[in-house]
């Protein structure tokens, strides 16, 4: 994990700038994280948009925040995560229609989708831009 030195927002690993305030070369990483005080940061993009970002994980409703808050990096990140999760849920639905082995694969995918759904909402509520497991690196929306 890394944090912006200017506003204190958590930023993705390897980021060259803060998606919240846009500060370049102000990203802390490594041992500097231990000195960061999360209570000291100021309101940010994530805090301003967390309620609408919850919609990103409710299937096609990801479009509402994505289209209304196009200037928010936080909303764009969670819209992309929600879209990937929605596509996976559709695929698991199609696979579950295959008799026997498809039922098992569909059930496993369904449980995985539910776990990712909960994780995504928790990440939004915590104002974090954490990728979902296994599917989080897929980028469809830019």
Number of C-alpha atoms within 10 A of each C-alpha: 12 20 24 25 17 17 19 24 26 23 23 18 13 10 16 14 16 24 22 20 15 14 15 14 13 17 24 21 15 8 8 11 12 8 8 16 10 11 7 9 16 12 12 16 18 23 17 13 19 20 13 16 29 22 22 29 25 16 17 14 17 24 17 14 21 24 12 11 16 11 11 17 21 26 28 21 21 31 28 23 28 29 23 22 25 21 13 17 20 14 14 21 18 13 18 20 12 13 9 10 12 16 17 14 15 21 16 13 19 19 12 17 17 13 13 22 21 11 17 25 22 13 18 25 16 12 20 20 21 19 18 20 11 9 13 17 12 13 12 10 13 8
